[in-house]
């Protein structure tokens, strides 16, 4: 059984489409099946008081300026779409609001992703399920009831999906991985289960591969010392190649 490997670029491009393209190329050369991004409509996802809070970043001194600096729009996603087609690798994104999901529909991506924080957002789940595309659903920070409701939405829409065991700490400590949850989710919800990892190394992800996951997602970066909240939970190009070799051996 092959494992569908997703290289999560997320916001590690730091608002630079050139870095995004470099990361897409890294993922393709390592043998990943797809790259993934994140899409948000800031004023729908965050309250104004949160966006107005002070935060030092390369783009300014508030949360809003930081998040606007990291958010790609129409022009950047058109370049991403063209470049992925040129290299022959799939791309998709996790939307954090229904406006963002509608934005992504124009590109006709083959897959959808529900981020852990969005699993309780039933309007978004219903919208995604109606598209009928295979969807990866992360389960970080969730309860069994949360997961059950999401599963029912996709089953009722007859939309294929798989859960992804996730621990939502950045970076995750190895001892918190709780990999037995992979088999627990598989047995409880009678579906395929993947793993979305935020650890610093590759041993946990390789172990997840040995436990029969159907998909594996890891954040990637050009350099873990770059500015950004997700860089330390990411693997660099050499680490990604090593991880892919380990997965293939398993």
Backbone bond lengths (Angstrom), bond angles and torsions (degrees), N, CA, C in turn:
res aa  C-N    CA-C-N  psi(-1)  N-CA   C-N-CA  omega(-1)  CA-C   N-CA-C  phi
1 X - - - 1.470 - - 1.520 109.53 -
2 X 1.312 117.40 127.02 1.456 120.46 178.76 1.529 110.08 -83.59
3 X 1.311 115.85 153.83 1.461 122.80 178.55 1.521 108.32 -107.23
4 X 1.315 116.89 127.68 1.460 122.10 178.35 1.522 107.72 -79.09
5 X 1.333 117.11 114.27 1.463 121.20 -173.95 1.530 110.60 -103.31
6 X 1.322 114.60 124.96 1.465 122.60 -177.68 1.521 108.92 -111.26
7 X 1.321 116.88 122.67 1.460 122.04 173.62 1.526 107.85 -91.54
8 X 1.320 115.98 108.99 1.463 121.92 -177.33 1.534 108.96 -82.99
9 X 1.323 115.76 106.13 1.460 120.18 175.20 1.519 109.64 -81.39
10 X 1.346 116.26 -37.62 1.460 120.82 174.81 1.512 112.00 55.42
11 X 1.334 115.94 -119.20 1.464 121.14 178.39 1.532 111.22 -111.36
12 X 1.331 117.16 14.14 1.461 120.63 -178.96 1.525 113.41 -72.21
13 X 1.324 117.05 -2.91 1.470 121.28 173.75 1.524 111.70 -76.01
14 X 1.334 116.53 -13.75 1.473 122.08 179.70 1.535 112.77 53.42
15 X 1.330 115.31 37.52 1.459 120.29 175.16 1.512 114.72 76.43
16 X 1.328 117.35 9.68 1.471 122.48 -176.07 1.524 108.76 -114.48
17 X 1.326 116.41 114.31 1.461 119.65 -176.89 1.523 110.97 -68.07
18 X 1.330 117.65 -23.28 1.457 120.83 175.06 1.517 111.72 -65.43
19 X 1.346 116.65 -42.29 1.464 120.90 175.88 1.523 109.54 -64.84
20 X 1.340 116.55 -40.41 1.467 120.17 178.51 1.523 110.63 -58.31
21 X 1.319 117.50 -43.65 1.467 121.33 179.24 1.529 111.15 -65.27
22 X 1.333 116.27 -40.22 1.468 119.40 177.06 1.530 110.63 -59.84
23 X 1.336 116.85 -40.60 1.462 121.36 -179.69 1.528 111.19 -69.91
24 X 1.315 117.25 -37.47 1.465 120.86 175.89 1.535 109.60 -60.52
25 X 1.331 116.13 -43.70 1.458 120.65 179.58 1.527 111.45 -63.77
26 X 1.344 116.41 -41.13 1.471 121.21 176.85 1.525 110.22 -58.66
27 X 1.348 116.29 -46.15 1.463 120.95 -179.34 1.517 111.59 -62.74
28 X 1.323 116.73 -42.44 1.464 121.10 179.41 1.522 110.87 -63.97
29 X 1.335 116.74 -45.85 1.460 120.50 -177.94 1.524 112.17 -66.42
30 X 1.335 116.87 -29.46 1.470 120.71 179.08 1.521 112.01 -77.97
31 X 1.341 117.39 -16.39 1.456 120.80 179.47 1.508 115.01 98.40
32 X 1.340 117.40 16.31 1.473 120.35 177.51 1.528 109.99 -68.81
33 X 1.322 115.55 154.84 1.463 120.82 -179.20 1.519 113.13 -85.85
34 X 1.328 117.01 -26.42 1.462 120.26 -175.91 1.522 110.16 -159.13
35 X 1.331 115.56 159.71 1.462 122.04 169.24 1.522 108.02 -116.67
36 X 1.322 114.90 152.31 1.468 119.25 -177.00 1.521 110.57 -131.21
37 X 1.340 114.54 144.35 1.457 122.28 176.68 1.530 109.24 -121.93
38 X 1.332 116.69 -178.32 1.461 122.62 176.54 1.522 108.32 -127.72
39 X 1.336 116.56 141.86 1.463 120.36 -178.51 1.531 109.88 -131.93
40 X 1.332 115.76 127.23 1.465 121.15 -178.84 1.531 110.84 -133.18
41 X 1.332 116.10 145.95 1.456 122.49 164.18 1.524 105.31 -100.26
42 X 1.311 116.87 102.93 1.466 121.29 -165.31 1.515 113.65 -55.16
43 X 1.336 117.37 -43.18 1.470 119.63 -175.85 1.526 112.51 -73.98
44 X 1.327 117.81 -11.98 1.461 120.55 174.25 1.530 111.48 -92.80
45 X 1.327 116.47 -31.28 1.460 120.84 -174.90 1.525 111.97 -85.46
46 X 1.343 116.22 -35.80 1.464 120.08 -174.07 1.528 110.82 -119.99
47 X 1.355 117.65 139.56 1.462 119.96 173.35 1.531 110.66 -67.98
48 X 1.324 115.91 155.00 1.466 120.36 -176.02 1.525 111.64 -58.51
49 X 1.335 117.22 -39.47 1.466 119.13 -177.96 1.527 111.84 -63.74
50 X 1.350 116.25 -31.01 1.462 119.73 177.03 1.529 110.52 -70.36
51 X 1.328 116.27 -42.43 1.456 120.49 -179.33 1.526 112.23 -68.33
52 X 1.336 116.33 -26.57 1.463 120.03 -178.36 1.522 113.15 -85.11
53 X 1.333 117.81 -7.04 1.467 120.25 -178.64 1.533 110.30 -64.92
54 X 1.340 116.37 146.75 1.468 118.71 178.21 1.521 112.49 -66.97
55 X 1.322 116.25 138.40 1.455 122.08 176.07 1.524 108.75 -159.30
56 X 1.310 115.84 119.10 1.459 120.48 179.53 1.534 109.70 -77.32
57 X 1.311 116.57 130.71 1.464 121.54 177.59 1.523 108.49 -155.32
58 X 1.315 117.48 171.10 1.472 119.14 177.50 1.526 113.58 -62.51
59 X 1.330 118.11 -12.78 1.465 121.25 -175.68 1.529 113.54 -105.38
60 X 1.330 118.15 -5.06 1.454 119.37 -179.72 1.520 113.05 154.25
61 X 1.314 115.07 -155.66 1.465 119.83 -171.92 1.520 113.75 -121.92
62 X 1.350 118.00 9.81 1.466 120.88 178.13 1.527 109.98 -127.23
63 X 1.344 114.58 162.80 1.463 120.38 174.57 1.524 110.94 -57.57
64 X 1.338 116.88 -42.17 1.461 120.32 -178.05 1.529 111.24 -59.39
65 X 1.328 116.53 -46.65 1.457 119.79 -178.68 1.528 111.43 -63.14
66 X 1.341 115.90 -38.50 1.463 119.75 178.02 1.525 110.86 -63.86
67 X 1.324 116.48 -47.55 1.459 120.27 -175.78 1.530 111.60 -71.67
68 X 1.334 117.43 -35.08 1.464 119.49 175.43 1.525 110.80 -65.05
69 X 1.328 116.26 -35.83 1.457 120.15 178.99 1.514 113.15 -65.13
70 X 1.344 116.52 -26.71 1.464 121.24 -177.26 1.526 113.24 -94.91
71 X 1.326 117.87 -6.21 1.465 120.64 -171.75 1.522 111.32 -94.58
72 X 1.335 115.74 120.28 1.455 121.12 175.24 1.528 110.24 -81.36
73 X 1.334 115.80 149.57 1.458 122.30 177.80 1.521 111.97 -119.85
74 X 1.319 115.67 -157.77 1.463 121.94 -174.21 1.534 112.37 -55.80
75 X 1.320 117.00 -50.26 1.464 120.63 -175.09 1.528 111.65 -62.43
76 X 1.337 116.51 -44.06 1.462 119.93 -178.54 1.524 111.67 -66.58
77 X 1.336 116.99 -42.21 1.466 119.12 -179.17 1.528 111.98 -69.93
78 X 1.318 117.92 -29.53 1.463 119.45 173.81 1.527 110.33 -64.70
79 X 1.337 116.90 -40.03 1.471 120.50 177.25 1.530 110.94 -66.27
80 X 1.333 116.62 -40.96 1.471 120.99 177.84 1.523 110.35 -61.88
81 X 1.331 116.21 -45.32 1.462 121.04 -179.75 1.526 110.88 -60.81
82 X 1.320 116.63 -46.04 1.464 120.87 179.89 1.526 111.13 -63.45
83 X 1.344 116.76 -43.04 1.465 120.36 -175.90 1.527 111.19 -68.64
84 X 1.329 116.53 -39.70 1.467 119.55 178.30 1.527 111.04 -64.93
85 X 1.321 116.75 -38.62 1.466 120.08 176.62 1.526 110.46 -65.13
86 X 1.336 116.55 -39.12 1.467 121.42 179.20 1.531 111.11 -62.96
87 X 1.344 116.42 -40.88 1.469 120.44 -178.32 1.529 112.71 -84.87
88 X 1.325 116.63 -19.06 1.458 119.79 -179.15 1.518 113.05 79.84
89 X 1.323 117.07 46.03 1.460 121.89 176.47 1.526 108.43 -132.66
90 X 1.334 116.58 141.15 1.461 120.85 179.24 1.536 109.65 -73.45
91 X 1.343 115.70 151.72 1.461 120.26 170.63 1.514 108.69 -137.83
92 X 1.317 115.72 153.47 1.462 121.70 172.86 1.521 107.73 -158.18
93 X 1.310 117.43 -179.56 1.465 120.33 -175.97 1.510 110.03 -148.17
94 X 1.315 115.75 152.16 1.461 121.00 172.76 1.519 108.14 -93.11
95 X 1.332 116.00 119.07 1.468 121.42 177.71 1.521 109.76 -87.38
96 X 1.316 115.41 141.69 1.467 120.43 -179.71 1.526 112.31 -103.87
97 X 1.338 117.43 6.01 1.464 121.63 178.16 1.523 107.42 -163.28
98 X 1.313 116.60 163.28 1.460 120.56 -174.90 1.530 111.84 -68.53
99 X 1.335 118.02 -32.13 1.466 120.06 176.56 1.526 110.70 -62.15
100 X 1.325 116.01 -40.62 1.463 119.98 179.65 1.524 111.42 -68.24
101 X 1.337 116.63 -37.74 1.460 119.79 176.92 1.520 110.92 -63.73
102 X 1.323 116.18 -40.30 1.469 120.92 176.88 1.533 110.02 -63.30
103 X 1.319 116.95 -40.86 1.470 121.71 177.22 1.528 110.64 -58.26
104 X 1.330 116.65 -44.15 1.461 120.95 -176.09 1.523 112.92 -69.28
105 X 1.335 117.16 -24.68 1.465 120.80 -176.21 1.525 112.61 -59.06
106 X 1.339 116.85 -29.40 1.478 120.22 -176.80 1.530 112.70 -62.21
107 X 1.343 116.89 -22.36 1.463 119.94 -174.42 1.530 113.11 -91.01
108 X 1.316 117.23 -10.16 1.460 120.53 175.64 1.516 113.73 61.52
109 X 1.325 117.02 38.16 1.465 120.14 179.13 1.530 110.03 -62.33
110 X 1.314 115.88 152.21 1.462 121.58 -174.95 1.525 112.40 -77.82
111 X 1.347 116.88 -23.77 1.469 121.18 -173.66 1.519 110.86 -129.16
112 X 1.338 114.48 161.85 1.457 122.26 171.35 1.522 109.46 -125.88
113 X 1.317 116.11 161.34 1.462 121.58 178.28 1.521 109.43 -138.46
114 X 1.338 115.29 134.00 1.464 121.65 172.39 1.522 106.86 -105.58
115 X 1.327 116.75 114.03 1.459 120.83 177.20 1.523 109.91 -68.52
116 X 1.313 116.22 154.01 1.470 120.63 -177.64 1.523 112.33 -51.69
117 X 1.327 116.25 -44.83 1.469 120.11 -175.91 1.524 112.55 -66.51
118 X 1.343 116.62 -18.29 1.459 120.37 -175.07 1.528 113.45 -97.46
119 X 1.329 118.36 -0.56 1.462 120.24 -173.44 1.533 111.74 -65.66
120 X 1.331 117.50 -20.02 1.472 120.80 178.86 1.532 112.23 -93.38
121 X 1.328 117.54 1.26 1.468 123.17 -176.55 1.529 107.56 -92.84
122 X 1.347 115.84 86.06 1.463 120.37 -169.22 1.527 113.12 -65.65
123 X 1.334 118.52 -33.91 1.467 120.17 177.85 1.520 110.52 -60.98
124 X 1.321 116.43 -42.43 1.459 120.67 178.43 1.524 110.97 -66.95
125 X 1.334 117.50 -43.34 1.460 121.00 179.24 1.524 111.30 -60.83
126 X 1.328 116.69 -43.50 1.465 120.35 178.44 1.528 111.34 -62.24
127 X 1.320 115.94 -40.16 1.463 120.83 179.54 1.521 111.14 -63.97
128 X 1.337 116.05 -44.19 1.458 120.98 179.89 1.525 110.78 -66.38
129 X 1.327 116.41 -45.21 1.467 120.69 -177.49 1.526 111.51 -61.71
130 X 1.335 117.01 -35.26 1.463 120.61 -179.76 1.530 112.32 -66.83
131 X 1.335 116.95 -21.50 1.465 119.60 177.81 1.526 111.48 -70.45
132 X 1.345 116.75 -24.67 1.457 120.71 175.55 1.513 115.43 75.53
133 X 1.339 117.59 14.86 1.464 120.70 179.03 1.529 109.84 -92.36
134 X 1.333 116.22 148.41 1.468 118.92 178.09 1.529 109.04 -57.52
135 X 1.328 116.21 130.62 1.464 121.63 -171.93 1.523 111.18 -124.67
136 X 1.325 115.16 134.63 1.463 122.74 175.12 1.526 107.82 -96.99
137 X 1.339 116.65 125.37 1.465 121.72 -174.86 1.528 109.19 -117.19
138 X 1.329 117.17 109.79 1.462 120.80 179.33 1.529 110.55 -79.30
139 X 1.332 115.61 148.14 1.471 120.41 -170.61 1.523 113.54 -118.39
140 X 1.347 118.12 16.44 1.460 119.51 177.86 1.523 111.74 -63.25
141 X 1.327 117.18 141.16 1.476 123.60 175.70 1.522 113.52 68.17
142 X 1.327 117.91 14.93 1.461 119.82 -174.64 1.521 112.45 -102.09
143 X 1.328 114.87 164.71 1.464 122.34 167.88 1.529 108.00 -104.98
144 X 1.313 115.88 166.05 1.470 119.27 176.07 1.524 111.04 -59.44
145 X 1.337 117.08 -36.10 1.470 119.75 178.67 1.526 111.21 -63.77
146 X 1.335 116.59 -41.37 1.464 119.99 177.40 1.525 110.42 -58.36
147 X 1.329 115.47 -46.66 1.465 120.66 -178.16 1.528 110.06 -65.08
148 X 1.335 116.90 -42.70 1.460 120.94 -178.89 1.527 111.33 -59.48
149 X 1.336 117.47 -43.04 1.467 120.85 179.00 1.524 111.36 -63.05
150 X 1.339 115.90 -41.42 1.469 119.74 178.95 1.527 110.89 -65.08
151 X 1.328 116.42 -44.08 1.462 121.25 179.03 1.529 110.49 -59.11
152 X 1.324 116.71 -43.62 1.472 120.68 -178.97 1.527 111.34 -63.57
153 X 1.338 116.94 -38.24 1.470 120.58 178.61 1.522 110.30 -60.76
154 X 1.331 117.07 -44.45 1.465 120.11 -178.21 1.521 111.84 -74.58
155 X 1.314 117.16 -34.12 1.462 119.38 176.83 1.523 111.22 -66.51
156 X 1.329 116.46 -43.57 1.471 120.37 -179.50 1.523 111.56 -64.48
157 X 1.342 116.52 -31.94 1.465 120.57 178.69 1.530 111.71 -84.96
158 X 1.347 116.45 -1.73 1.462 121.73 -177.59 1.529 110.89 55.71
159 X 1.335 115.37 41.30 1.461 122.14 -179.48 1.523 109.09 -107.22
160 X 1.331 117.27 125.71 1.459 120.40 -178.72 1.532 110.11 -67.06
161 X 1.332 115.24 145.50 1.460 120.16 -176.92 1.519 109.16 -157.07
162 X 1.324 115.05 165.75 1.455 120.73 165.73 1.522 108.12 -144.54
163 X 1.325 115.59 149.01 1.451 120.93 175.64 1.520 109.20 -83.36
164 X 1.322 116.66 156.27 1.465 120.99 175.22 1.527 108.25 -129.78
165 X 1.330 115.97 112.68 1.456 119.75 176.29 1.533 108.98 -60.49
166 X 1.324 115.46 128.78 1.460 121.10 -174.80 1.520 109.73 -142.91
167 X 1.320 116.31 139.41 1.466 122.27 169.42 1.526 106.74 -114.35
168 X 1.330 115.94 117.84 1.471 120.36 -168.16 1.525 113.26 -89.24
169 X 1.338 116.39 58.33 1.454 120.69 169.13 1.524 107.59 -123.07
170 X 1.325 115.30 146.43 1.471 121.24 -173.74 1.524 110.24 -129.58
171 X 1.324 120.49 107.05 1.463 125.99 -8.89 1.530 111.45 -79.18
172 X 1.330 115.99 157.72 1.463 121.36 177.74 1.531 109.58 -83.35
173 X 1.336 115.52 138.57 1.461 120.05 172.65 1.528 108.82 -74.65
174 X 1.320 116.34 140.52 1.464 120.32 -177.67 1.527 112.16 -54.48
175 X 1.327 116.31 -38.40 1.474 119.47 -176.58 1.525 112.93 -70.82
176 X 1.335 117.28 -8.96 1.471 121.01 178.50 1.529 112.68 -96.22
177 X 1.327 117.63 2.79 1.469 120.62 -170.32 1.529 113.68 -62.26
178 X 1.341 117.51 -36.23 1.473 120.91 175.13 1.529 111.85 53.70
179 X 1.326 116.36 48.75 1.466 120.03 -173.72 1.527 113.70 -66.13
180 X 1.322 118.02 -18.01 1.467 119.01 175.57 1.532 111.68 -61.26
181 X 1.333 116.47 -20.12 1.462 119.58 178.47 1.527 111.66 -63.01
182 X 1.323 117.63 -23.21 1.470 120.15 177.84 1.527 110.26 -59.82
183 X 1.326 116.69 -49.82 1.469 119.35 179.74 1.525 111.18 -72.31
184 X 1.337 116.84 -32.44 1.468 119.93 177.89 1.531 110.80 -62.08
185 X 1.323 116.81 -47.04 1.465 120.95 179.12 1.530 110.97 -63.85
186 X 1.326 115.85 -40.63 1.464 120.21 -179.69 1.527 110.68 -62.21
187 X 1.337 116.35 -43.80 1.465 120.41 -178.68 1.521 112.16 -72.01
188 X 1.320 116.07 -38.15 1.470 120.07 -173.78 1.527 112.62 -75.70
189 X 1.347 116.47 -37.88 1.460 119.26 -173.92 1.531 113.17 -110.43
190 X 1.336 116.91 2.26 1.471 122.35 173.76 1.528 111.96 52.31
191 X 1.341 115.65 50.31 1.456 119.87 -179.12 1.524 109.47 -146.19
192 X 1.327 115.42 169.24 1.462 119.80 173.94 1.523 109.54 -66.97
193 X 1.340 115.65 150.07 1.463 120.93 -179.08 1.525 109.20 -135.53
194 X 1.324 115.71 132.33 1.454 122.50 175.10 1.512 110.65 -109.93
195 X 1.327 115.06 -170.51 1.466 120.92 179.55 1.523 109.09 -138.05
196 X 1.327 115.96 128.70 1.457 122.60 174.64 1.521 107.73 -114.44
197 X 1.336 116.84 111.19 1.454 120.76 -170.64 1.509 114.02 -106.37
198 X 1.335 115.22 145.13 1.465 121.73 177.46 1.524 111.27 -124.15
199 X 1.341 117.05 21.47 1.458 120.03 -179.89 1.527 110.20 -81.01
200 X 1.323 116.04 169.24 1.465 119.55 -176.88 1.523 112.67 -84.48
201 X 1.308 119.51 -30.79 1.463 122.02 -177.03 1.513 112.15 -100.11
202 X 1.331 115.38 -160.03 1.465 120.22 -177.95 1.527 112.95 -121.81
203 X 1.347 117.59 -6.34 1.469 119.87 -175.46 1.524 111.82 -63.14
204 X 1.331 117.56 -43.10 1.466 121.02 -177.42 1.521 110.55 -64.38
205 X 1.323 116.58 -42.98 1.467 120.16 179.22 1.527 111.38 -64.22
206 X 1.323 117.06 -38.53 1.457 120.27 177.20 1.527 110.65 -65.23
207 X 1.334 115.82 -39.00 1.465 119.91 176.53 1.533 110.82 -63.92
208 X 1.327 116.70 -39.21 1.470 120.17 177.76 1.525 110.30 -61.38
209 X 1.339 115.89 -38.83 1.464 119.42 177.71 1.525 110.64 -60.68
210 X 1.333 116.23 -38.35 1.462 120.19 -179.83 1.520 112.38 -68.88
211 X 1.337 116.57 -20.77 1.466 121.14 -179.62 1.532 112.47 -88.29
212 X 1.322 116.43 7.75 1.466 119.33 171.69 1.506 115.96 85.99
213 X 1.339 118.29 27.39 1.466 119.02 176.42 1.524 109.74 -65.76
214 X 1.316 115.74 149.69 1.464 120.75 178.34 1.519 111.81 -93.48
215 X 1.333 116.62 -16.26 1.466 120.97 177.17 1.514 108.54 -146.50
216 X 1.336 115.71 154.62 1.455 120.87 178.83 1.520 108.47 -143.95
217 X 1.331 115.75 126.30 1.464 121.38 -177.20 1.524 109.76 -121.74
218 X 1.331 115.59 130.72 1.463 120.99 175.19 1.528 109.87 -135.96
219 X 1.329 115.77 139.16 1.458 121.02 171.79 1.527 108.99 -65.46
220 X 1.330 116.16 139.14 1.456 120.35 176.62 1.525 109.75 -121.97
221 X 1.328 115.99 154.19 1.454 122.17 179.49 1.518 109.10 -147.93
222 X 1.317 116.35 157.04 1.460 120.56 173.47 1.515 110.71 -75.41
223 X 1.350 116.02 -30.51 1.459 120.96 -175.27 1.527 108.33 -159.13
224 X 1.314 118.18 120.06 1.456 122.08 -176.48 1.527 113.34 -67.14
225 X 1.337 117.21 -12.06 1.468 119.94 178.37 1.530 112.45 -90.12
226 X 1.332 117.73 -1.87 1.457 120.20 177.45 1.522 110.93 -64.47
227 X 1.344 116.01 158.85 1.464 120.61 177.48 1.528 109.63 -63.88
228 X 1.337 116.93 140.80 1.457 119.90 173.78 1.512 113.03 141.28
229 X 1.318 115.93 149.16 1.470 122.29 -174.44 1.520 113.15 -75.32
230 X 1.337 118.64 -19.53 1.465 121.54 -175.87 1.529 113.41 -103.05
231 X 1.337 117.09 -5.88 1.467 119.05 -172.24 1.532 112.36 -61.98
232 X 1.328 117.67 -41.56 1.470 120.35 -175.96 1.528 112.27 -68.89
233 X 1.324 116.58 -21.66 1.463 120.47 179.00 1.531 111.66 -94.29
234 X 1.321 115.92 18.20 1.461 121.59 -174.46 1.522 111.14 -116.28
235 X 1.329 115.55 163.76 1.462 120.66 175.03 1.525 109.15 -107.97
236 X 1.321 115.77 141.93 1.456 122.06 177.60 1.536 109.51 -82.41
237 X 1.323 118.18 169.73 1.475 120.12 -175.84 1.526 114.55 -51.35
238 X 1.325 117.97 -46.58 1.465 119.49 -179.82 1.532 110.75 -63.53
239 X 1.333 115.79 -40.53 1.462 119.71 178.76 1.512 112.09 -63.96
240 X 1.341 116.74 -36.28 1.464 120.52 178.54 1.524 110.63 -66.33
241 X 1.322 116.45 -41.72 1.463 119.67 177.26 1.530 110.94 -62.04
242 X 1.338 115.76 -42.76 1.465 120.38 179.04 1.522 110.85 -63.63
243 X 1.331 116.23 -41.72 1.465 120.90 178.27 1.529 110.70 -62.09
244 X 1.325 117.15 -45.73 1.463 120.20 -179.57 1.526 110.78 -62.70
245 X 1.324 117.45 -38.85 1.461 120.30 176.59 1.523 110.68 -62.76
246 X 1.337 116.36 -42.15 1.457 120.94 179.20 1.519 111.88 -64.24
247 X 1.329 117.02 -42.48 1.464 121.20 178.73 1.531 110.33 -61.87
248 X 1.336 114.89 -45.05 1.467 118.98 -179.19 1.522 112.14 -63.22
249 X 1.347 116.87 -37.56 1.455 120.30 176.92 1.522 111.32 -65.51
250 X 1.333 116.53 -42.58 1.462 120.71 178.48 1.518 110.68 -61.43
